Amino acid sequence: MGLYKYIAIDSENGTTDGVLDAPDKEAVVERLVRQGLRPLDIRRHHESPKASFSFLEKFRQNKLTKADVDFFTNQIGLLLNSGLSLDASLRVMKQHSHKPAFKEFTRQVEQKLKEGKSFSQALADYPNFSSMYINIVKAGEEGGILPAMLIKISEYQDTFKELRQFVISASIYPIFLLVVGMAAITILMTTILPRFEVLFEGLGHQLPFHVQILMDTAKAIGHHPFITLLAVIIPPAAIISYMRTHDGKTIYDRLALKAPLLSGFIKDLETTRIFRTLEVLVNNGVHLATALKISSGVANNAQFRHLLNKATVALKEGKQIGKKLKGEGLFPEMAADLLSIGEESGRVGQVCGRIADHYEKELRIRVKRIIALIEPVFILLIAVIAGYIVMSMLSVILSINEIAG
């Protein structure tokens, strides 16, 4: 048994909350339904909250996070589907939120609605909501299907959240392997090599040129660790900073589609994101031309955005977009062919969903293969560097023994 805090809607569309003692969430739902209540949110209730928060927790309390956006989307969709108006739904969320930043956000959105702004216009004032999100909400408002669209956005977010977590989880071990390997090489360079240098100087033996360079490098790292750290961090940071500019992003988008391993990953990822968005929009009554325009905002790669814009123009001219997408070599030919079939049969939304499902599976397989390839590459790289250092030292020691003998 445990305590569960709930928020529910009563028969008069008012909200109520409380705490129930039950074995699990399903039991809480059953009890609320028997009482004539419609549950909105059920979570574990902690009677003795922590008296103090860490600095990170305090920072998160005062900042709207991506998790907050996901929660907001899910809850506002549930409240609207339960029959509440938009402003009433915002008030409910504000009253039952314990996070200051989230409470203030809902208050501000409610105020913007009172000032005459639409829901999509109110959300557009916050950088936490992407242009794709705003456009989908706008399409839901214009089509009178806002609750359904918000539920679909929530499902869409859950899908890509799961995919992102899969990629992160698969990357943890290779990154850990690289960090440990680099730490071992650094210790070898800064701790072990200086001791050999003292030995070689005492014997008055001339070191080979490549070993002397190795020793000088180890000495520089040991004497100037801060400068060495900056030399390692600054170049990647400068490249990343440049890639965030318009020119840098354009160059990256073009080169990424030519890289052997990265190209396939990006194409599968963009195909999944774009066709999943098309599925959500088209199945909820959004016109295909509008859906294409919104989907172009989902694509991270500029080449895909440009192609979708051209496909939108072609659609307005009465042409099939499947053939247009096939000719550029960005989307897989099978995806373009299936889309053409969907256009001819009038089942574009269903076909887009199947395409997204297929390439999401392909993406997961591709990630596993890339990770499986990266792991031995990292191991080999670390082994080669460490082996070179050790063999260089051994070769000098052996040469000294031969001279002494």
N, C-alpha and C positions, 0 to 999 in steps of 0.2 A: 504494500500500500504506500501511497505517496500523495503529496499535496500538489494540485494542479490549479493554476490561475487561468480563468477563462474570460473571454469577451463574447457576448452573444446578442442577438436581436430578438426582441419580444414580439408579440402579436400585433402591437401598435407601431412597429418599425422603430421603436426606441432601443437604445443600447443598455445593456446591463453587464456587470462583471462581478466576479466573486472567486472564491477558492473552494474546491471540492477535494475530498479525500477519496481516492480511487486507485485501483491497481495499475491502470494504464490509461492512455488517451482515449482509446476506443470506449472504455467504460464511462468516461466523462461525457463523450458525445451522446451515448445512449441515454444517460440520465438527463442531459439538457433537452434532448428531443422529446423525452417523455413529459418534460415540464412545459413543452410548447415553445422552446427557444431554438433559435438557429445559431449554432456556434460559428464564430469567425476566427478566433485565435485561442489556442490552448497550449500552454507551456508549463514546465516545471516551476513550482513556486518555492522560493528559498525564504524561509522565515527570518533568517539572520544574515542579511547582506553584509558584505565586507565593509568595515568601517573606513578603510582607506584604500585608495586606488593608486596603482603605479602611474608614473608620468605618462607612459604610453596610453594607458586606459583613459586618463584625464584628457589627453590630446584627442583621442578618438571620440570622447563624449562631446567635444566642442567642434567637431568636424563632420560634415556629411560624407559618408563613405559609399563605395559601390554596393556594399551589403545593404546599406540603408535604401539605396535606389531600388534594389531588388525587392526588399521588404515592402517598400512603398507601392511598387507596381502590383505586387501580389495582393496586398491588403485593399488597395483602392478598387481593384477589379472585383474582389469578393464583396465589398460593401455596395458597390454599384449594382452588381448582379443580385444582391439581396433586396433591392428596391429603394435604397437610400439615394438622395440627390447628391450631387458632387460636393456642394458646400457642406452638407451634413456629414458626408463621409470624411471630409477633411477635419471637421470638428471632432469626430469620434477618434480619429487617429491622433489628433493633438491632445485630447484629454487622456488618452491611455498610453502615451509615450513617456518614457522616463529619461530619454536622452535630450538634453537641452537643444542641441543643434537641429535634431529632427523636429522637435516641437516648434522651434522658431521657423523652420522651413515650411511646415504645414500652415502655420499662422500667416506667413507671407504670401503663400499661394492663395489661401482663402481671401486675403485682402486684395490681391490682384484681380481675382474673379469679381469681387464687389466693385472694383474700379472699371469693370467693363471688358477686361481682357478675356480671351478664350483660354481654355485649359492648356492648349499647346503653346500659346503665346506666353503664359505664365511660366511654364517649364523651360521655355527657351532662354529665360534670363539666368539660368543656372548651368554652369559648365559641366555638371555631373551628368546631364542628359545629352546624349549624342544627337546629331542631326537626324539620324535614322529613327531614333526614338520619337523625336518631335514630329517628324513627318508621318509616322504611323499613327500617333495620337491625333494629329490633324485629320488624317484620312478617316479615323474612327468618328471624330466629331462631325465631319461633313456627311458621312454615310449613316449617322445615327446608330452606330454600332460600337460606341466607345467602350462599354463594359467588356464586350467580347474581344475587342482588340487589345485591351489591357491584360486580359487573361492570356491571350496568345503571346503578348510581349513577355509575360512572366514565364511561360513555358519555353519561349525562345531563349530567354536569359538563362534558364536552368540548363538547357541543352548545351550552350556554349560554356557555361560555368563548369559543367561536368567535363567537357572536352579540354578546357584550359587546365583543370586540376589533373587530368590524365597526363597531359604533356609535362606539367610541373613535376608530378610524381615520378614520371619516367626519367626526368633529367636530374633528379637528386643524386643518384649514385655516381654518374659520370662527373658531376660537378664536385662532389665530395672527393672522388678519386683524384681529380686534378689538383684540388687544394692541398690534399695531404701529400701528393707527390711533389708539388712545388715547395711545400714547407720542408720536406725531407732534403731536397736539393739545396735549399737556402741554408739549412743547418750544416750540411756537408761543406758548402762553400765558405761559410763564415766561422765555423768551429773547428772542423777537421783539417782543412787545407792550411790554415796559418801555422799549425803545429808542424806540418811537414816542411813548411818554408824555413822555420828555425833550424830544423835538422839539415837541410840542404845548404843553408848559409854557413853553418858550423863546419861542414866538410869542405867548403870552398869549391864545390862542384858546379860547373856551368850547366844551367838547366836548358833543355830543348826550348826552341822558340815558342811552340804551341803550349807547353807547360808554363812558361814564363807569363804568357798572356793570361792563362787560367789563374795563376797566382796573383797577378796584378788586378784582375777582375774581382777575385775574392777579397783582396785587400781594400779595394775601392768600396765594395759593398759593406765590409765591416766598419770602415772609417766614416762612411757617409750613408748611413741607412736611410735617412730622411730624403736625401737627394735621389737615392736609388728608387725609393718608393714613388716619388713624384715622377721619375723617368718612366716607371712602369704604368702609372695611372694616367698621366696627362695625355699621351698619344691616343689611347682608346677613348678617353673622355672627349677629346677634341673631335675625333671622328664621329662619335655618337652625337655630339652637339651639332656638327655640320649636317649630319643626316636628318636632323629635325628641321632644318631650314628647307625652303621650297626647292632650291637648286639641288641640295643634297638628297632630298627625298626623291626628286625626279631621277637623279643618277642611280640611286639605290634601286628604285622600282624597275629601272631598265636592266641593270646588271643582275639583279636577283633572279630574273626570269631566264638568265643564261647560265647560271651556276648549276653544275650537275645535280647535286643533292637538293639544294634549296629550291630549285625551280619546281620540281614535282610536288614538294611540300606546299609551296605557296599556291600552286594551281589547284590542288585538292582542297586547301583551306578556303580559298576564295570561292570556288565552286560550291562548297558546302554552305558557306555564309550567304551567298547570293541566292541560291535556289531555295534555301530554308526561308529566307525573307519573302521571296516570291510566293512560296506556298502559303505562308501566313496571310499575306495581303490578298492574293487572288481568291483564296477560299473564304475570305470574309467580305467579298463583294467589291474590292478595290479594282478599278480598271487596270488592265495590263500595262498601259502606257504610264500611268501613275505609279504602278508597282515597280516598273523598271527604273523610273526616276528615283524613287525612294531607295531601291536596292543599290543604286550607284553610290549612295552615301554609306552603304555598309562596307563596300570594298576598300581595303587598305591600300591596294596597289593602284597607282594612277592609270596604268595600262588597261586594267579592267574597268575602271570608271569611264575612261574615254570610249571603250568599246560599248558599254551599256548605253551611253549617251547616243552613240551612232545607231544602236539597235532601236532606241526610242524613236528617233527620226524615221528610221526605216518602217517601223510599225505604223506611224502616222501616215506614211505614204502608201500603206496597204500591203507591205511586204511581210513575209514571215521572219520573225526574229531568230528562229532556230538556225536558218541558213546564214543569217548575218553573223551570228556568234561562232559558227563553225569555220568561217573563212579566215579568221585572224590567228588561229593556232593557240589561243589562250585557254579556252575551255576545251575539255576532252571532247572528241568527236562524238562519242556515244551520248554524252549529255546533250549536245546540240541536236543530234538526231532524235532523241527521245522527246525533246522539247518541240520539235517540228511535228512529231506524231501527236503530241498533246494539243497543239494548236489546231490540227486538222480534226481531231476528235472532240474538241471543246472541253478537254479535261486538263487544262494547263496546271491548275493548282495541285491536283493529285499527282501528276507526272513530276512536277517540281519537288514534291515531298519525297517521292521515290528516288529521284536523282540525289537529293540531299542525304537521304539515308545511306545510299550506296557509297557516296564519296566520303561520308563521315567514317564509315567502316574502313575504306581505303586509307583515309588519313591516319587512323589509329594504327593500322598495319605498317604504314610508312614510318610513323614515329618510332614504333618498336624496332624497325629495321635500322633506322638512323642511329638510335641509341645503342643498338647491338653492335654497330660499326664503330661508334665513337669510343666505347669502352676499351676495346683492344688497341685502338689508335693512341689513346691517352697512356695506357700501360706501356706500349712500345716506346712512345716518346720519352716518358719518364725514365724507362729502363735504359734507353740509349744515352741520355744525358748523364745519368748517374753512373752508368757503365763507363762512359768516356772519361769521367773524372777519376774514377777508381783505377782504370787501366793506365791512365797517364801517370798517376802516382806510383803504381807498381812497376811500370817500365823504368822510371827514374831510379827507384830503389834497387832494382835488379842491376841496372847499369853501374850504380855506385858499388854494389857488392862485387861485380866483376873487376872493377878497377882496384878495389881494396884487396881482392884475392890475388 
